[in-house]
């Protein structure tokens, strides 16, 4: 019968008094270390670099950083020129205006090809790279993950104020209003529109507690954004290797350290503890001993924290309405009916 130390490499490090982190990929290790250094203040924060690392690791290093940077720098130059040519320099939100135009209307800077929503495999179920910023840069199509993150990268490049914000299973951009600094403008790149805050609350079923605790609708700082991207690094790792190993635990813990309301990371942590409990019980002949109880208590503690933050499972009614809205948008976009049914079924 195995004890905790014998299965220590499969148990959360803090519970086993620390074990060597094991991972399937040195590239993922490198990506983690660079992003962790940003969060710990050892290197400067860079959303651009963090996004690259996340996608580079998943693609086994087959992504060129210089080419990636050149693409961003080229667009940044267009945006600055757009601001100057249109006499917008005196406005605080000039960069936001230029960015919205870049994403939504044809200009030389976007090759006369505005960005559109990619309805095909929009959740990345079959192809995880459909969610990548580099895919959106290349094809000028994306969804509610890649488009706002690309906007944020470009805002960083030109010094415009912009923040990632969350609704359940959704990302969007927030920035301050030109005339009223205490008022937020919500940029919905999936529909190339500006949305009212109440629409997010009603359409996604967001609780007051989740807003109060800054789970949803909260504009993330750059540090919180990189902490979120670190949990996304773990998500890519899980998709690639299908293993809740020590690497995923490391990413989740570091993310929560700098962004405690990160629901993605908290769920990852809970899943890891639950899997380790099941593994330990299997090793231990299904005996529920003090160590199993410790793991169970850790899981309950994490679960209670998620509940206290105001997170709730999206109701079937709300999710079905969102799917119906997506289905209607697909038809408006002229998508084949067979393809529509296939994509909606995939999302269920």
MITORKE-402827 format. One line per field, with one value per residue (C-alpha): residue number from 1; residue in three letters; x negated, y negated, z. Coordinates in Angstrom, 3 decimals, padded with zeros to 6 digits, always signed. Example, Ala and Ser with C-alpha at 12.3 -4.5 7.8 and 13.67 -1.06 7.14 Angstrom:
2
num	[1; 2]
residuo	[ALA; SER]
px	[-012.300; -013.670]
py	[+004.500; +001.060]
pz	[+007.800; +007.140]
//
This chain:
348
num	[1; 2; 3; 4; 5; 6; 7; 8; 9; 10; 11; 12; 13; 14; 15; 16; 17; 18; 19; 20; 21; 22; 23; 24; 25; 26; 27; 28; 29; 30; 31; 32; 33; 34; 35; 36; 37; 38; 39; 40; 41; 42; 43; 44; 45; 46; 47; 48; 49; 50; 51; 52; 53; 54; 55; 56; 57; 58; 59; 60; 61; 62; 63; 64; 65; 66; 67; 68; 69; 70; 71; 72; 73; 74; 75; 76; 77; 78; 79; 80; 81; 82; 83; 84; 85; 86; 87; 88; 89; 90; 91; 92; 93; 94; 95; 96; 97; 98; 99; 100; 101; 102; 103; 104; 105; 106; 107; 108; 109; 110; 111; 112; 113; 114; 115; 116; 117; 118; 119; 120; 121; 122; 123; 124; 125; 126; 127; 128; 129; 130; 131; 132; 133; 134; 135; 136; 137; 138; 139; 140; 141; 142; 143; 144; 145; 146; 147; 148; 149; 150; 151; 152; 153; 154; 155; 156; 157; 158; 159; 160; 161; 162; 163; 164; 165; 166; 167; 168; 169; 170; 171; 172; 173; 174; 175; 176; 177; 178; 179; 180; 181; 182; 183; 184; 185; 186; 187; 188; 189; 190; 191; 192; 193; 194; 195; 196; 197; 198; 199; 200; 201; 202; 203; 204; 205; 206; 207; 208; 209; 210; 211; 212; 213; 214; 215; 216; 217; 218; 219; 220; 221; 222; 223; 224; 225; 226; 227; 228; 229; 230; 231; 232; 233; 234; 235; 236; 237; 238; 239; 240; 241; 242; 243; 244; 245; 246; 247; 248; 249; 250; 251; 252; 253; 254; 255; 256; 257; 258; 259; 260; 261; 262; 263; 264; 265; 266; 267; 268; 269; 270; 271; 272; 273; 274; 275; 276; 277; 278; 279; 280; 281; 282; 283; 284; 285; 286; 287; 288; 289; 290; 291; 292; 293; 294; 295; 296; 297; 298; 299; 300; 301; 302; 303; 304; 305; 306; 307; 308; 309; 310; 311; 312; 313; 314; 315; 316; 317; 318; 319; 320; 321; 322; 323; 324; 325; 326; 327; 328; 329; 330; 331; 332; 333; 334; 335; 336; 337; 338; 339; 340; 341; 342; 343; 344; 345; 346; 347; 348]
residuo	[UNK; UNK; UNK; UNK; UNK; UNK; UNK; UNK; UNK; UNK; UNK; UNK; UNK; UNK; UNK; UNK; UNK; UNK; UNK; UNK; UNK; UNK; UNK; UNK; UNK; UNK; UNK; UNK; UNK; UNK; UNK; UNK; UNK; UNK; UNK; UNK; UNK; UNK; UNK; UNK; UNK; UNK; UNK; UNK; UNK; UNK; UNK; UNK; UNK; UNK; UNK; UNK; UNK; UNK; UNK; UNK; UNK; UNK; UNK; UNK; UNK; UNK; UNK; UNK; UNK; UNK; UNK; UNK; UNK; UNK; UNK; UNK; UNK; UNK; UNK; UNK; UNK; UNK; UNK; UNK; UNK; UNK; UNK; UNK; UNK; UNK; UNK; UNK; UNK; UNK; UNK; UNK; UNK; UNK; UNK; UNK; UNK; UNK; UNK; UNK; UNK; UNK; UNK; UNK; UNK; UNK; UNK; UNK; UNK; UNK; UNK; UNK; UNK; UNK; UNK; UNK; UNK; UNK; UNK; UNK; UNK; UNK; UNK; UNK; UNK; UNK; UNK; UNK; UNK; UNK; UNK; UNK; UNK; UNK; UNK; UNK; UNK; UNK; UNK; UNK; UNK; UNK; UNK; UNK; UNK; UNK; UNK; UNK; UNK; UNK; UNK; UNK; UNK; UNK; UNK; UNK; UNK; UNK; UNK; UNK; UNK; UNK; UNK; UNK; UNK; UNK; UNK; UNK; UNK; UNK; UNK; UNK; UNK; UNK; UNK; UNK; UNK; UNK; UNK; UNK; UNK; UNK; UNK; UNK; UNK; UNK; UNK; UNK; UNK; UNK; UNK; UNK; UNK; UNK; UNK; UNK; UNK; UNK; UNK; UNK; UNK; UNK; UNK; UNK; UNK; UNK; UNK; UNK; UNK; UNK; UNK; UNK; UNK; UNK; UNK; UNK; UNK; UNK; UNK; UNK; UNK; UNK; UNK; UNK; UNK; UNK; UNK; UNK; UNK; UNK; UNK; UNK; UNK; UNK; UNK; UNK; UNK; UNK; UNK; UNK; UNK; UNK; UNK; UNK; UNK; UNK; UNK; UNK; UNK; UNK; UNK; UNK; UNK; UNK; UNK; UNK; UNK; UNK; UNK; UNK; UNK; UNK; UNK; UNK; UNK; UNK; UNK; UNK; UNK; UNK; UNK; UNK; UNK; UNK; UNK; UNK; UNK; UNK; UNK; UNK; UNK; UNK; UNK; UNK; UNK; UNK; UNK; UNK; UNK; UNK; UNK; UNK; UNK; UNK; UNK; UNK; UNK; UNK; UNK; UNK; UNK; UNK; UNK; UNK; UNK; UNK; UNK; UNK; UNK; UNK; UNK; UNK; UNK; UNK; UNK; UNK; UNK; UNK; UNK; UNK; UNK; UNK; UNK; UNK; UNK; UNK; UNK; UNK; UNK; UNK; UNK; UNK; UNK; UNK; UNK; UNK; UNK; UNK; UNK; UNK; UNK; UNK; UNK; UNK; UNK; UNK; UNK; UNK]
px	[+000.000; -001.473; -001.705; -001.579; -005.303; -005.310; -002.749; -004.072; -004.814; -001.094; +000.009; +000.105; -003.401; -002.200; -000.586; -003.655; -006.017; -007.230; -008.158; -010.025; -007.691; -007.223; -006.019; -005.835; -007.482; -010.562; -008.893; -006.000; -008.495; -010.225; -006.924; -005.900; -009.208; -009.102; -005.508; -006.147; -009.123; -006.810; -004.300; -007.009; -008.475; -011.732; -011.060; -008.713; -005.106; -004.387; -001.000; -002.496; -005.249; -002.960; -000.494; -003.320; -004.752; -001.395; -000.894; -004.580; -004.632; -001.476; -002.921; -006.122; -008.199; -007.064; -006.221; -008.652; -008.782; -010.382; -007.691; -004.993; -006.446; -006.795; -003.101; -002.155; -004.591; -003.265; +000.302; -000.834; -002.473; +000.770; +002.777; +000.465; +000.608; +004.409; +004.628; +002.423; +004.064; +007.512; +006.471; +007.236; +004.046; +005.741; +008.269; +007.553; +009.437; +007.867; +006.165; +009.425; +011.191; +008.379; +008.441; +012.206; +011.930; +009.073; +011.105; +014.453; +013.885; +011.709; +008.468; +005.072; +003.745; +005.896; +005.550; +009.107; +010.290; +012.094; +012.143; +015.072; +016.369; +015.221; +018.247; +016.460; +015.306; +015.700; +014.975; +011.762; +013.244; +011.552; +008.657; +007.392; +005.385; +008.677; +008.549; +005.079; +004.246; +001.772; +004.622; +006.718; +003.768; +003.313; +006.950; +008.669; +011.247; +011.588; +013.930; +014.409; +011.005; +008.607; +010.110; +010.113; +006.643; +005.287; +006.932; +005.193; +001.808; +002.227; +003.391; +000.242; -001.842; -000.436; +000.039; +003.856; +005.820; +007.731; +008.600; +009.673; +012.922; +014.929; +018.488; +019.212; +017.360; +016.762; +014.119; +014.517; +012.691; +013.369; +011.925; +012.828; +015.182; +013.659; +015.931; +016.753; +013.682; +015.873; +017.932; +016.827; +017.160; +017.634; +016.167; +017.727; +015.416; +017.464; +020.269; +018.205; +020.386; +020.467; +022.525; +024.312; +023.221; +026.764; +026.814; +023.938; +025.660; +028.958; +027.685; +025.109; +026.966; +024.208; +024.795; +024.346; +021.766; +019.680; +019.629; +018.908; +016.054; +014.609; +015.098; +017.006; +017.119; +013.941; +011.233; +008.081; +004.748; +001.852; +000.554; +003.968; +004.145; +000.833; +001.997; +005.086; +002.867; +000.882; +004.045; +004.623; +001.102; +002.280; +005.449; +003.359; +001.123; +004.176; +005.522; +002.160; +001.193; +004.516; +002.850; +003.522; -000.069; -002.317; -002.718; +000.986; +000.918; -002.055; -000.332; +002.953; +001.306; -000.878; +002.113; +004.260; +001.397; +001.601; +005.266; +007.270; +010.609; +009.442; +012.234; +010.412; +007.396; +009.577; +011.434; +008.125; +006.915; +010.108; +009.920; +006.303; +007.022; +010.030; +008.012; +005.194; +007.716; +009.085; +005.557; +004.550; +007.634; +006.845; +003.260; +004.436; +006.953; +009.927; +009.094; +010.306; +007.491; +006.198; +004.331; +007.400; +009.379; +006.772; +007.142; +010.927; +010.821; +008.575; +011.071; +013.996; +012.080; +011.438; +015.055; +016.393; +014.100; +015.454; +019.021; +018.213; +016.857; +020.320; +019.556; +022.470; +022.887; +024.480; +028.105; +029.313; +031.786; +029.096; +026.743; +029.462; +030.326; +026.684; +026.537; +029.743; +028.256; +025.157; +027.288; +029.248; +026.008; +024.712; +027.833; +027.522; +023.928; +025.161; +023.691; +024.848; +027.658; +025.930; +022.800; +024.825; +026.417; +023.007; +021.356; +024.246; +024.360; +020.619; +021.096; +023.758]
py	[+000.000; -003.353; -006.337; -010.067; -010.362; -007.417; -009.182; -012.639; -013.570; -013.360; -015.375; -019.177; -020.349; -022.333; -019.219; -016.999; -019.669; -020.386; -018.102; -018.695; -020.015; -017.528; -018.532; -017.103; -020.125; -022.273; -024.892; -025.146; -025.390; -028.285; -030.029; -029.636; -030.973; -034.078; -034.872; -034.199; -036.593; -039.285; -038.695; -038.692; -041.988; -040.473; -041.587; -044.164; -043.266; -042.541; -041.308; -040.905; -038.593; -036.621; -035.876; -034.817; -032.449; -030.800; -030.103; -029.330; -026.589; -024.951; -025.053; -023.295; -026.426; -026.791; -030.472; -033.263; -036.108; -038.631; -038.029; -038.302; -041.595; -042.990; -042.370; -044.207; -047.064; -047.554; -047.898; -050.181; -052.501; -052.595; -053.422; -056.274; -057.679; -057.320; -059.334; -062.099; -062.199; -062.563; -065.232; -063.052; -063.645; -065.881; -063.207; -060.778; -058.007; -058.625; -055.235; -053.486; -055.200; -054.229; -050.628; -050.307; -051.621; -049.217; -046.221; -047.204; -049.083; -048.565; -050.550; -050.129; -049.239; -046.091; -045.250; -046.561; -043.527; -044.275; -041.612; -039.219; -036.572; -033.075; -030.855; -027.688; -025.777; -029.017; -027.276; -025.659; -022.212; -020.553; -022.962; -024.807; -027.230; -028.725; -030.678; -032.091; -035.739; -034.814; -033.105; -036.287; -038.374; -036.093; -035.612; -038.736; -036.495; -035.319; -035.156; -036.549; -035.382; -036.252; -039.556; -041.388; -040.073; -041.287; -044.672; -044.776; -043.983; -046.787; -049.197; -048.339; -049.026; -052.543; -053.495; -053.505; -052.735; -049.483; -046.640; -043.035; -042.265; -039.077; -037.886; -034.154; -032.340; -035.689; -038.441; -042.049; -045.379; -048.272; -051.771; -055.068; -057.475; -060.576; -063.054; -061.165; -059.389; -057.527; -056.019; -052.855; -052.124; -048.430; -047.426; -044.270; -043.173; -040.073; -042.320; -045.461; -047.464; -049.216; -047.425; -048.563; -047.002; -045.905; -043.792; -041.667; -041.259; -040.212; -038.147; -036.189; -035.933; -037.640; -037.829; -040.951; -039.110; -038.269; -041.946; -043.102; -040.613; -041.627; -038.260; -039.753; -043.186; -044.195; -045.872; -043.824; -045.431; -044.388; -042.141; -040.493; -040.060; -038.204; -036.111; -035.233; -034.349; -032.058; -030.088; -030.007; -028.600; -025.743; -025.369; -024.911; -022.450; -020.447; -020.410; -019.286; -016.663; -015.839; -015.660; -017.545; -017.183; -019.338; -021.943; -022.791; -023.118; -025.462; -027.703; -027.804; -028.695; -031.446; -032.879; -032.963; -034.562; -037.630; -037.452; -035.839; -036.163; -034.135; -031.608; -029.633; -029.089; -028.296; -025.638; -024.210; -024.032; -022.301; -019.780; -018.967; -018.379; -016.200; -014.104; -013.703; -012.561; -009.932; -008.809; -008.584; -006.560; -004.150; -003.802; -003.473; -000.687; -003.088; -003.808; -007.271; -008.138; -011.424; -012.238; -011.642; -013.815; -016.576; -016.513; -016.485; -019.472; -021.337; -020.710; -021.893; -025.010; -025.873; -025.158; -027.384; -030.202; -029.971; -030.135; -033.100; -035.021; -034.785; -032.377; -030.167; -027.608; -029.241; -028.131; -026.003; -028.748; -031.430; -029.166; -028.127; -031.788; -032.574; -029.627; -030.826; -034.302; -032.725; -030.575; -033.618; -035.504; -032.589; -032.706; -036.464; -035.889; -033.499; -030.339; -026.989; -025.479; -022.104; -023.827; -025.909; -022.800; -021.111; -024.039; -024.577; -020.879; -020.956; -023.819; -021.964]
pz	[+000.000; -001.070; +001.228; +000.423; -000.214; -002.619; -004.805; -003.975; -007.579; -008.260; -005.223; -004.864; -003.795; -000.770; +000.638; +000.209; +001.546; -001.981; -004.856; -008.076; -010.746; -013.543; -016.988; -020.454; -022.053; -021.483; -023.690; -021.248; -018.395; -020.138; -020.830; -017.185; -015.859; -018.064; -017.134; -013.442; -013.544; -014.928; -012.135; -009.460; -010.684; -011.925; -015.519; -017.023; -017.747; -021.408; -022.590; -026.074; -024.837; -022.510; -025.316; -027.608; -024.991; -024.459; -028.170; -028.859; -026.213; -027.582; -031.116; -030.007; -030.567; -034.192; -033.897; -034.774; -032.234; -034.613; -037.217; -034.547; -033.282; -036.789; -037.417; -034.230; -034.842; -038.380; -037.126; -034.291; -036.843; -038.857; -035.725; -034.731; -038.262; -038.258; -035.041; -036.423; -039.859; -038.296; -035.786; -032.773; -030.783; -028.209; -027.195; -024.360; -026.151; -029.566; -029.456; -028.613; -031.516; -033.902; -032.647; -033.065; -036.614; -037.341; -036.188; -037.692; -040.981; -044.094; -044.155; -045.724; -042.257; -042.085; -045.768; -046.291; -044.368; -041.066; -038.373; -038.261; -035.904; -036.828; -036.312; -037.391; -034.296; -032.324; -029.037; -030.270; -029.628; -032.591; -033.089; -030.025; -032.195; -033.395; -030.109; -030.772; -031.280; -034.015; -035.871; -035.598; -036.812; -039.804; -040.858; -039.461; -037.827; -034.262; -031.301; -027.803; -026.613; -029.435; -030.593; -027.209; -026.352; -029.698; -029.053; -025.672; -027.251; -029.785; -027.070; -025.117; -028.246; -028.790; -025.144; -025.237; -022.092; -022.418; -020.083; -020.468; -018.622; -018.173; -018.358; -017.985; -020.801; -022.469; -022.757; -023.842; -023.638; -021.269; -021.376; -019.753; -021.466; -023.082; -021.294; -018.080; -016.601; -014.085; -016.898; -018.671; -022.382; -023.191; -026.552; -027.993; -030.796; -031.585; -032.868; -033.547; -031.192; -027.826; -025.177; -022.044; -018.761; -017.981; -021.149; -019.828; -016.465; -018.007; -020.931; -018.922; -015.617; -013.600; -009.839; -007.719; -005.625; -008.701; -009.673; -006.117; -005.778; -009.170; -010.810; -013.745; -015.430; -013.614; -015.742; -015.166; -014.435; -016.659; -013.879; -013.502; -017.273; -017.311; -014.343; -016.382; -019.363; -017.061; -016.329; -020.093; -020.446; -018.220; -020.307; -023.460; -021.638; -020.567; -024.121; -025.499; -022.923; -021.231; -017.854; -014.622; -013.477; -011.301; -014.056; -014.083; -010.283; -010.484; -013.055; -011.155; -007.838; -009.330; -011.193; -008.043; -006.101; -008.342; -009.387; -006.562; -008.377; -011.382; -011.661; -014.360; -012.104; -009.082; -011.059; -012.257; -008.659; -007.531; -010.367; -009.557; -005.859; -006.692; -009.168; -006.643; -004.033; -006.405; -007.276; -003.623; -002.703; -005.545; -004.298; -000.722; -001.216; -000.996; +002.646; +003.656; +006.070; +007.497; +004.301; +002.122; +004.527; +004.158; +000.383; +000.670; +003.038; +000.592; -002.190; -000.067; +000.949; -002.694; -003.666; -000.881; -002.013; -005.552; -004.194; -001.936; -004.917; -006.469; -009.274; -010.284; -013.035; -016.079; -016.197; -019.104; -019.967; -020.241; -022.187; -024.623; -025.219; -025.961; -028.371; -030.034; -030.475; -032.018; -034.293; -035.477; -036.129; -038.197; -040.387; -040.782; -041.861; -044.564; -043.079; -044.450; -042.365; -042.040; -040.797; -038.340; -036.837; -036.589; -034.790; -032.378; -031.527; -030.891; -028.411; -026.431]
//
